[in-house]
Amino acid sequence: MPLFADGLKKIRRNLVLLAAGQRPAYVRIGYFTAEQVNQINRERSKAGFVALNAVIVFQGKHLYESRIVSDGYSVEEVLEQIQSAFVQDAELNFQPPSSVMRNAVKRKDRRGFMVNDEVIFECTSRHPFAALFSVIPRGDGKRERKK
């Protein structure tokens, strides 16, 4: 699933606006491949949901609050997580009302943890588009410490 050439720039801009207390607009940041959107729409159809468009949008409020404010990641770290999760061979899993895409290849994060980055798409409120809702670096030790 490719990000648009300016996708990371748009994500960064929205996160900076949120840090400044502003509410950014939804922006188009990328798209699902034809195979990915077909897979999502097959699963959505089975669950009684209507089909999605291939375009992915982003606003960032939840991601900002959960990863930057709560977890203490920097904007640059979040961008690395997103870029890692948006690989061509990422695993896609539909879990109504969301879809999760996971990079099966671990990467070493800035803190030395080996993580699998996942992006979560909210697939109902911005219909017909999927919205990039959050990113999770699985294996970063943060969720384990919170329990």
C-alpha positions as CSV (number, residue, x, y, z in Angstrom):
1,M,0.0,0.0,0.0
2,P,1.7,3.1,-1.1
3,L,1.7,6.5,0.5
4,F,1.4,9.4,-1.9
5,A,4.8,11.2,-2.5
6,D,3.6,13.9,-0.1
7,G,1.8,11.6,2.3
8,L,4.4,11.8,5.1
9,K,4.6,15.5,4.7
10,K,0.8,15.8,5.1
11,I,0.8,13.5,8.2
12,R,3.7,15.6,9.7
13,R,1.8,18.8,9.1
14,N,-1.4,17.5,10.8
15,L,0.6,16.3,13.8
16,V,2.3,19.7,14.2
17,L,-1.1,21.4,13.9
18,L,-2.5,19.2,16.6
19,A,0.5,19.9,18.8
20,A,-0.3,23.6,18.4
21,G,-3.8,23.0,19.6
22,Q,-5.4,23.3,16.2
23,R,-7.8,20.8,14.5
24,P,-6.5,19.9,11.1
25,A,-8.7,18.8,8.2
26,Y,-8.7,15.3,6.8
27,V,-6.1,14.9,4.0
28,R,-5.5,12.2,1.4
29,I,-2.3,10.5,2.2
30,G,-2.2,7.3,0.2
31,Y,-4.1,4.4,-1.2
32,F,-4.7,0.6,-1.0
33,T,-3.5,-1.5,-3.9
34,A,-6.2,-3.0,-6.0
35,E,-5.5,-6.4,-4.3
36,Q,-5.7,-4.9,-0.8
37,V,-8.9,-2.9,-1.4
38,N,-10.5,-6.0,-3.0
39,Q,-9.5,-8.1,0.0
40,I,-10.9,-5.5,2.4
41,N,-14.1,-5.2,0.5
42,R,-14.7,-8.9,0.3
43,E,-14.5,-9.1,4.1
44,R,-16.6,-6.0,4.5
45,S,-19.3,-7.5,2.3
46,K,-19.3,-10.7,4.4
47,A,-19.9,-8.5,7.5
48,G,-22.6,-6.5,5.8
49,F,-20.6,-3.3,5.2
50,V,-20.5,-1.3,2.0
51,A,-17.4,-1.2,-0.2
52,L,-14.5,1.3,0.4
53,N,-12.7,3.4,-2.0
54,A,-8.9,2.8,-2.3
55,V,-8.0,6.2,-1.0
56,I,-6.7,6.6,2.6
57,V,-7.3,9.8,4.5
58,F,-5.7,11.2,7.7
59,Q,-6.7,13.7,10.4
60,G,-4.5,12.5,13.3
61,K,-6.3,13.4,16.6
62,H,-6.3,9.9,18.0
63,L,-2.9,9.0,16.8
64,Y,-1.4,12.2,18.2
65,E,-3.1,11.7,21.6
66,S,-2.2,8.0,21.9
67,R,1.3,7.8,20.5
68,I,2.8,11.3,21.0
69,V,1.1,12.5,24.2
70,S,0.4,9.2,26.0
71,D,3.3,7.0,24.8
72,G,5.9,9.8,24.4
73,Y,6.9,9.2,20.8
74,S,8.2,12.1,18.7
75,V,6.6,13.1,15.5
76,E,9.6,11.7,13.6
77,E,9.3,8.3,15.4
78,V,5.6,8.1,14.5
79,L,6.4,8.9,10.9
80,E,9.0,6.1,10.9
81,Q,6.3,3.7,12.3
82,I,3.8,4.7,9.6
83,Q,6.3,4.4,6.8
84,S,7.4,1.0,8.1
85,A,3.8,-0.3,8.2
86,F,3.1,0.9,4.7
87,V,5.2,-1.7,2.9
88,Q,4.0,-3.4,-0.2
89,D,3.9,-6.9,1.4
90,A,2.2,-5.9,4.6
91,E,-0.3,-8.3,6.1
92,L,-3.9,-7.1,6.0
93,N,-6.5,-8.2,8.6
94,F,-10.1,-6.9,8.6
95,Q,-11.6,-6.6,12.1
96,P,-14.9,-4.7,11.8
97,P,-15.1,-1.7,11.9
98,S,-11.4,-1.5,11.4
99,S,-8.7,-3.0,9.2
100,V,-5.2,-3.6,10.5
101,M,-2.1,-3.7,8.3
102,R,1.1,-5.1,9.8
103,N,4.7,-5.2,8.6
104,A,5.7,-8.8,9.3
105,V,9.4,-7.7,9.1
106,K,10.7,-6.5,12.4
107,R,12.7,-3.2,12.6
108,K,14.9,-1.9,15.3
109,D,13.3,1.3,16.7
110,R,15.2,4.3,18.2
111,R,15.0,2.7,21.7
112,G,16.6,-0.6,20.5
113,F,13.4,-2.7,20.5
114,M,12.6,-5.0,17.6
115,V,9.1,-4.0,16.6
116,N,6.4,-4.9,14.0
117,D,4.7,-1.8,13.0
118,E,0.9,-1.9,12.5
119,V,-1.5,0.8,11.2
120,I,-5.1,0.7,12.1
121,F,-7.7,2.1,9.7
122,E,-11.1,3.2,10.8
123,C,-13.3,2.2,7.9
124,T,-16.8,3.5,8.7
125,S,-16.9,7.2,9.7
126,R,-15.2,8.6,6.7
127,H,-16.9,6.4,4.1
128,P,-16.1,5.8,1.3
129,F,-12.5,6.3,2.5
130,A,-10.5,4.4,5.1
131,A,-9.0,6.8,7.7
132,L,-5.5,6.1,9.1
133,F,-6.6,6.0,12.8
134,S,-3.5,4.9,14.6
135,V,-0.1,3.2,14.5
136,I,1.2,0.7,17.0
137,P,4.8,-0.5,17.2
138,R,4.2,-4.0,18.5
139,G,7.1,-5.1,20.7
140,D,8.0,-1.7,22.0
141,G,7.3,-2.7,25.6
142,K,4.8,0.1,26.2
143,R,1.6,-2.0,26.2
144,E,3.2,-4.5,28.4
145,R,4.2,-1.9,31.0
146,K,0.7,-0.4,31.0
147,K,-0.8,-3.7,32.0
